[in-house]
Amino acid sequence: MGCCYSFFCNDDSSSQAGEPTERTHLLVNPVSINTTVVHANSEDYIFRNANTLPKKTDEQSALNRILQETATNVIDVAALDSHNLQHHEYLERMKHYNVKVQQVMGNNRNALSYKVKLSLLQDIPMPEKVMMSEPINPEDIKLINSFLSSAVASIQDIKVEHKENLVEPFGINC
C-alpha cells in the first residue's frame, strides 16, 4: 500500500523482492498498439520468473491468449438454427410428459393429496370448458328471472291451515 512518510519510501525499493505494487505499471507502453496476434503457451506465461517486470511481448501474448479463449467460448446465438417442433414431435413429447406426470402422481398420491386442491366446481367435470363456452343470451337470462320471480311469488302465497293435532297421543299415561 502507500507510504505515509514519503521521505522514508523510495520508489525503487517500494516493491519488495520484485513483487508488483499499486505503482507497478501493468503495461510498459500503453499507447502503442500491436495488432499482430502472437500465440503463446500458457505454460511459458505461468512459469516465467516472478521477480522480473512483465515485458511487452509477454503481456501482449497473454492478452491475445485471453482474447482467443474468450472467442472460443462465445456462443453465436444468431448462427444457431432454431429447432421448431413438428406436430408429431410435439404430440410425442406431450404423451411422454403426461405419462411421467401420471407416474409421479400415482407414486406420491398420498403425499400430494393435501397439496393438490380440488376444483371448487366439483360437480362440473371440466370447468375450463364451461368457462370457455359462450355466455348465456341476455334474453334467456330475463326469461329465467321472470320465471324465478313468479315461482317465488307462488311459494309465498302458500298457506297451511291447522285443522288437527300434528302429534297424536296413543293413550300412554305419564
C-alpha positions in Angstrom: 0.0 0.0 0.0 1.0 3.6 0.0 3.7 5.0 2.3 2.7 7.6 4.9 6.2 9.2 5.2 7.4 9.9 1.7 10.9 10.7 2.7 11.3 7.1 4.1 9.9 5.5 0.9 11.8 5.1 -2.2 10.1 4.2 -5.5 12.9 1.8 -6.4 12.7 -0.1 -3.1 8.9 0.0 -2.7 8.4 -3.3 -4.4 9.6 -6.0 -2.0 11.6 -8.6 -3.8 10.2 -7.7 -7.2 6.5 -8.1 -6.2 4.2 -5.8 -8.1 2.6 -2.9 -6.1 0.0 -0.3 -6.8 2.7 1.8 -8.5 3.9 -1.0 -10.8 2.9 -0.4 -14.5 0.7 -3.0 -15.9 1.6 -2.1 -19.5 5.1 -1.0 -20.5 3.8 1.4 -23.2 0.0 1.5 -23.2 0.0 4.0 -26.1 1.5 1.7 -28.7 -1.0 -0.9 -30.1 0.3 -4.1 -31.7 -2.4 -5.7 -33.9 -0.4 -8.9 -34.7 -1.7 -11.9 -32.9 1.1 -13.7 -31.1 0.4 -17.3 -29.9 2.0 -18.1 -26.6 1.9 -21.2 -24.5 0.2 -20.7 -21.2 2.9 -22.7 -19.5 5.5 -20.1 -20.7 3.4 -17.4 -19.2 2.8 -19.2 -15.9 6.3 -20.4 -15.3 8.2 -17.2 -16.1 10.3 -15.6 -13.4 8.1 -13.7 -10.9 10.9 -11.3 -10.0 11.1 -9.7 -13.4 8.8 -7.0 -14.5 6.4 -8.0 -17.3 7.6 -7.5 -20.8 5.6 -6.1 -23.6 5.6 -9.3 -25.7 4.6 -11.4 -22.7 1.7 -9.1 -21.8 0.6 -8.9 -25.4 0.7 -12.6 -25.8 -1.2 -13.1 -22.5 -3.8 -10.6 -23.6 -4.1 -12.4 -27.0 -4.4 -15.7 -25.3 -7.2 -14.4 -23.2 -8.9 -12.9 -26.3 -8.6 -16.3 -28.1 -10.0 -18.2 -25.2 -12.9 -15.8 -24.9 -13.6 -16.0 -28.7 -13.7 -19.8 -28.5 -16.1 -19.8 -25.5 -18.5 -17.3 -27.1 -21.7 -18.9 -28.5 -23.0 -17.3 -31.6 -26.8 -17.4 -31.0 -27.6 -15.9 -34.3 -25.7 -18.7 -36.1 -27.7 -21.4 -34.4 -30.7 -22.5 -36.3 -33.8 -22.7 -34.2 -35.3 -26.1 -33.7 -39.0 -25.9 -34.4 -41.0 -28.9 -33.2 -43.1 -30.7 -35.8 -46.7 -31.6 -34.8 -45.9 -35.3 -34.3 -42.9 -34.5 -32.1 -45.0 -32.2 -30.0 -47.6 -34.9 -29.5 -45.0 -37.5 -28.6 -43.4 -35.1 -26.0 -46.9 -34.3 -24.6 -47.7 -38.0 -24.2 -44.3 -38.7 -22.6 -44.8 -35.8 -20.2 -48.3 -37.0 -19.3 -47.0 -40.5 -18.6 -44.3 -39.1 -16.4 -46.8 -36.9 -14.5 -49.2 -39.9 -14.0 -46.3 -42.0 -12.7 -45.4 -39.3 -10.2 -49.0 -38.7 -9.2 -49.5 -42.5 -8.8 -46.4 -43.0 -6.7 -47.0 -39.9 -4.5 -50.8 -39.8 -4.3 -50.8 -39.8 -0.5 -48.0 -37.2 -0.3 -49.5 -34.9 -2.9 -53.2 -35.3 -1.9 -53.0 -32.4 0.6 -51.1 -30.2 -1.8 -53.4 -30.6 -4.8 -56.6 -28.6 -4.2 -59.7 -29.9 -5.8 -61.7 -27.8 -8.1 -64.3 -25.5 -6.5 -66.7 -26.7 -9.1 -66.6 -30.4 -8.2 -70.0 -31.2 -9.9 -68.7 -30.0 -13.2 -66.1 -32.4 -14.7 -64.2 -29.9 -16.8 -64.8 -26.4 -15.6 -62.4 -24.9 -18.1 -64.6 -25.9 -21.0 -67.7 -24.4 -19.3 -65.7 -21.2 -18.6 -64.6 -21.1 -22.3 -68.1 -21.5 -23.7 -70.1 -18.6 -25.0 -72.1 -16.7 -22.4 -75.9 -17.0 -22.0 -78.0 -14.8 -24.1 -79.4 -11.8 -22.1 -82.9 -12.5 -23.3 -82.7 -16.0 -21.8 -81.5 -14.5 -18.6 -84.5 -12.2 -18.5 -86.9 -15.2 -19.1 -85.2 -17.2 -16.3 -85.5 -14.3 -13.9 -89.2 -13.8 -14.7 -90.0 -17.5 -14.1 -88.0 -17.3 -10.9 -89.9 -14.3 -9.6 -93.2 -15.9 -10.4 -92.1 -19.1 -8.6 -91.1 -17.0 -5.5 -94.4 -15.3 -5.5 -96.3 -18.6 -5.7 -94.3 -20.0 -2.8 -95.0 -17.0 -0.7 -98.8 -17.5 -1.3 -98.8 -21.0 0.1 -100.8 -21.1 3.4 -101.1 -24.0 5.8 -104.2 -24.3 7.9 -104.1 -26.1 11.1 -107.0 -28.5 11.4 -105.9 -31.2 13.8 -103.0 -32.0 16.1 -99.8 -33.0 14.4 -98.8 -35.3 17.3 -101.4 -37.9 18.4 -101.2 -39.4 21.9 -101.6 -43.2 21.9 -103.1 -43.5 25.4 -99.8 -43.6 27.3 -100.2 -42.1 30.7 -97.2 -40.3 32.0 
